């Protein structure tokens, strides 16, 4: 079995522009083992699937201790790098953010998503404020010398996607600027969920020094096209859980209606 430090190095090396690592997001130890056995090179949770699988809504409604216990079970179940979607770090104070990420590293995680939307509030953190929060996360990621991969997420495009608004040049400029600031603050990767426009994705990848993560939401370009655009990481977020839940409901309905 590999050491946590080895897994962290393996995970970092998987982020290659034009040859993206595929993360088919899971929610518990059982789903992690299934995806690992299917040939995954790394495992990643999604905050929404983890919350929904435990009867909670997304947005840090899942208790922190439960989230950390869940990641510990996942890391114990597979001998692959495991990345945790840690939302906003379950804290506002930088010291508390550092402490929470340190606990997650101790639980076995070697990668994290950290978002810039104000969880439980409105809008996004100002870029300089989020940069200070990323610096605090960086300290937690480096617990025990592990150097966990910090994937800094911006929700500029995701909020537009949720509102069914097309992405704009102004949004892209904001996102590129955030990426540069987040990189300077200690981020290792940059996550722009909600962006589906292939031309904009290509431009984002060309203008951002960090490896770019795109989520394969319905309507997204193919994985092959995303690779050609320069994407380094493709994740699936809540899609697998929702598909599994729909399948389960259909199977149960067939049984009940046929009984």
C-alpha positions as CSV (number, residue, x, y, z in Angstrom):
1,X,0.0,0.0,0.0
2,X,1.3,3.4,-1.0
3,X,2.0,6.1,1.6
4,X,-0.2,9.2,1.7
5,X,2.7,11.3,0.5
6,X,3.1,9.0,-2.5
7,X,-0.6,9.2,-3.3
8,X,-0.4,13.0,-3.1
9,X,2.5,13.0,-5.6
10,X,0.6,10.6,-7.8
11,X,-2.5,12.8,-7.8
12,X,-0.5,15.9,-8.6
13,X,1.1,14.2,-11.6
14,X,-2.2,13.2,-13.1
15,X,-3.1,16.9,-13.8
16,X,-1.7,17.3,-17.4
17,X,-3.0,19.9,-19.8
18,X,-4.4,18.1,-22.8
19,X,-4.4,14.7,-21.1
20,X,-7.0,15.2,-18.4
21,X,-7.5,13.0,-15.4
22,X,-11.1,11.7,-15.2
23,X,-12.8,11.9,-11.8
24,X,-16.1,10.1,-11.7
25,X,-17.3,11.5,-8.4
26,X,-18.4,9.2,-5.6
27,X,-20.1,9.6,-2.2
28,X,-19.1,6.8,0.1
29,X,-16.6,3.9,0.5
30,X,-18.8,1.5,-1.5
31,X,-19.1,3.8,-4.5
32,X,-15.4,4.5,-4.2
33,X,-14.5,0.8,-4.4
34,X,-16.9,0.4,-7.4
35,X,-15.3,3.3,-9.3
36,X,-11.8,2.1,-8.4
37,X,-12.5,-1.4,-9.7
38,X,-13.8,0.2,-12.9
39,X,-10.3,1.5,-13.6
40,X,-10.2,5.0,-12.0
41,X,-6.7,6.5,-11.5
42,X,-8.1,8.6,-8.6
43,X,-11.2,9.0,-6.5
44,X,-13.1,12.2,-5.8
45,X,-16.1,13.0,-3.7
46,X,-18.7,15.6,-4.6
47,X,-20.2,17.6,-1.8
48,X,-23.8,17.3,-3.1
49,X,-23.7,13.5,-3.6
50,X,-22.1,13.0,-0.1
51,X,-24.7,15.2,1.5
52,X,-27.7,13.6,-0.4
53,X,-26.5,10.1,0.3
54,X,-26.7,10.9,4.0
55,X,-30.0,12.7,3.9
56,X,-28.8,16.3,3.9
57,X,-28.9,19.1,1.4
58,X,-25.7,20.5,-0.2
59,X,-24.1,23.6,1.2
60,X,-22.3,22.4,4.4
61,X,-25.5,21.0,5.9
62,X,-23.8,17.7,6.4
63,X,-22.1,17.9,9.8
64,X,-18.3,18.4,9.6
65,X,-17.5,15.4,11.7
66,X,-19.6,13.2,9.5
67,X,-18.0,14.6,6.4
68,X,-14.5,13.8,7.8
69,X,-15.5,10.3,9.0
70,X,-16.8,9.6,5.5
71,X,-13.6,10.7,3.9
72,X,-11.6,8.5,6.3
73,X,-13.7,5.5,5.4
74,X,-13.2,6.2,1.7
75,X,-9.4,6.6,2.0
76,X,-9.3,3.3,3.9
77,X,-11.3,1.5,1.3
78,X,-9.1,2.3,-1.8
79,X,-5.4,2.4,-2.5
80,X,-5.8,5.4,-4.8
81,X,-5.5,9.2,-4.4
82,X,-8.7,10.6,-2.8
83,X,-9.8,14.2,-3.3
84,X,-12.4,15.7,-1.1
85,X,-14.9,18.4,-2.1
86,X,-14.7,20.5,1.0
87,X,-17.0,23.4,-0.2
88,X,-16.0,26.5,1.8
89,X,-14.0,24.7,4.5
90,X,-16.8,24.8,7.0
91,X,-15.4,28.0,8.5
92,X,-15.0,31.8,7.9
93,X,-12.0,32.4,10.2
94,X,-8.7,31.6,8.4
95,X,-7.3,29.7,11.4
96,X,-10.4,27.5,11.6
97,X,-10.2,26.9,7.9
98,X,-6.6,25.7,8.3
99,X,-7.6,23.5,11.2
100,X,-10.4,21.9,9.2
101,X,-8.3,21.1,6.2
102,X,-5.6,19.8,8.5
103,X,-8.1,17.3,9.9
104,X,-9.1,16.3,6.4
105,X,-5.5,15.6,5.5
106,X,-5.1,13.6,8.7
107,X,-8.2,11.6,7.5
108,X,-6.3,10.6,4.4
109,X,-7.3,13.1,1.7
110,X,-4.6,14.2,-0.8
111,X,-6.7,16.7,-2.7
112,X,-9.4,19.3,-2.2
113,X,-11.9,21.5,-3.9
114,X,-12.3,24.8,-2.2
115,X,-15.0,27.2,-3.6
116,X,-15.3,31.0,-3.6
117,X,-19.0,31.3,-3.2
118,X,-20.2,32.4,0.2
119,X,-21.8,29.2,1.5
120,X,-25.1,30.0,3.2
121,X,-24.9,33.6,1.9
122,X,-25.1,35.5,-1.4
123,X,-22.5,35.9,-4.1
124,X,-18.8,35.2,-4.1
125,X,-16.0,36.3,-1.9
126,X,-14.1,39.3,-3.1
127,X,-10.9,38.0,-4.9
128,X,-8.5,39.4,-2.3
129,X,-10.6,37.9,0.6
130,X,-10.7,34.5,-1.1
131,X,-7.0,34.7,-1.7
132,X,-6.4,35.0,2.0
133,X,-8.7,32.0,2.6
134,X,-6.7,30.0,0.0
135,X,-3.5,30.9,1.9
136,X,-5.2,29.4,5.0
137,X,-6.2,26.3,3.1
138,X,-2.7,25.9,1.8
139,X,-1.4,25.6,5.3
140,X,-3.9,22.9,6.1
141,X,-3.0,21.0,2.8
142,X,0.6,21.0,3.9
143,X,-0.1,19.2,7.2
144,X,2.5,16.5,7.9
145,X,4.4,17.5,4.7
146,X,1.7,15.9,2.5
147,X,1.2,18.8,0.1
148,X,-2.3,18.0,-0.8
149,X,-3.5,19.3,-4.2
150,X,-5.6,22.4,-3.8
151,X,-8.2,22.9,-6.5
152,X,-9.4,26.4,-6.2
153,X,-13.0,26.7,-7.5
154,X,-14.8,29.8,-8.8
155,X,-18.6,29.8,-9.1
156,X,-18.8,32.7,-11.5
157,X,-19.9,30.5,-14.4
158,X,-21.9,28.0,-12.2
159,X,-24.2,30.8,-11.0
160,X,-24.8,31.9,-14.5
161,X,-25.5,28.2,-15.5
162,X,-28.0,27.8,-12.7
163,X,-29.7,31.0,-13.8
164,X,-29.7,29.8,-17.4
165,X,-27.6,32.7,-18.5
166,X,-25.0,32.5,-21.2
167,X,-21.4,33.1,-20.1
168,X,-20.0,36.5,-21.1
169,X,-16.6,38.0,-21.9
170,X,-16.8,40.0,-18.6
171,X,-17.3,36.7,-16.7
172,X,-14.3,35.2,-18.5
173,X,-12.1,38.2,-17.6
174,X,-13.2,38.0,-14.0
175,X,-12.4,34.2,-13.9
176,X,-9.0,34.6,-15.5
177,X,-8.1,37.3,-13.0
178,X,-9.3,35.1,-10.1
179,X,-7.2,32.2,-11.4
180,X,-4.0,34.3,-11.3
181,X,-4.7,35.6,-7.8
182,X,-5.6,32.1,-6.5
183,X,-2.4,30.7,-8.0
184,X,-0.4,33.3,-6.3
185,X,-2.1,32.4,-3.0
186,X,-1.1,28.8,-3.2
187,X,-3.7,27.0,-5.4
188,X,-2.5,24.0,-7.5
189,X,-5.4,23.8,-9.8
190,X,-8.4,25.9,-11.0
191,X,-12.0,24.7,-11.2
192,X,-14.5,26.5,-13.3
193,X,-17.8,24.5,-13.0
194,X,-20.7,25.6,-15.2
195,X,-18.6,26.7,-18.2
196,X,-19.8,24.7,-21.3
197,X,-18.7,26.9,-24.1
198,X,-15.8,25.2,-25.8
199,X,-14.2,28.3,-27.2
200,X,-14.2,30.0,-23.8
201,X,-12.9,26.8,-22.2
202,X,-10.0,26.8,-24.7
203,X,-9.3,30.5,-24.0
204,X,-9.4,29.9,-20.3
205,X,-6.9,27.0,-20.5
206,X,-4.6,29.2,-22.6
207,X,-4.7,32.1,-20.3
208,X,-4.5,30.3,-16.9
209,X,-1.2,28.8,-15.7
210,X,-2.9,26.3,-13.4
211,X,-4.3,23.0,-14.7
212,X,-8.0,23.7,-15.4
213,X,-10.9,21.5,-14.2
214,X,-14.2,21.4,-16.1
215,X,-17.3,19.5,-14.9
216,X,-19.1,17.2,-17.4
217,X,-22.6,18.6,-16.9
218,X,-25.3,17.9,-19.4
219,X,-24.5,19.8,-22.5
220,X,-20.8,19.9,-21.9
221,X,-18.3,19.2,-24.8
222,X,-17.1,15.7,-25.1
223,X,-14.1,14.6,-23.0
224,X,-12.0,14.4,-26.2
225,X,-12.9,18.0,-27.1
226,X,-12.1,19.1,-23.6
227,X,-8.7,17.4,-23.8
228,X,-8.0,19.2,-27.1
229,X,-9.0,22.5,-25.4
230,X,-6.2,22.0,-22.9
231,X,-8.3,20.8,-19.9
232,X,-6.3,18.9,-17.3
233,X,-9.1,17.5,-15.2
234,X,-12.7,16.4,-15.9
235,X,-15.1,15.7,-13.1
236,X,-18.7,14.6,-13.0
237,X,-20.0,16.2,-9.8
238,X,-23.5,15.1,-8.8
239,X,-24.3,13.5,-12.2
240,X,-23.4,9.8,-11.2
241,X,-25.4,10.0,-8.0
242,X,-28.4,11.5,-9.7
243,X,-28.3,8.8,-12.4
244,X,-27.9,6.1,-9.8
245,X,-30.8,7.5,-7.8
246,X,-33.0,7.7,-10.9
247,X,-32.2,4.1,-11.8
248,X,-32.9,2.9,-8.2
249,X,-36.3,4.7,-8.2
250,X,-37.2,3.1,-11.6
251,X,-36.2,-0.4,-10.4
252,X,-38.2,0.0,-7.2
253,X,-41.2,1.4,-9.1
254,X,-41.2,-1.6,-11.4
255,X,-41.1,-4.0,-8.4
256,X,-43.9,-2.2,-6.6
257,X,-46.1,-1.9,-9.6
258,X,-45.6,-5.5,-10.5
259,X,-46.3,-6.9,-7.1
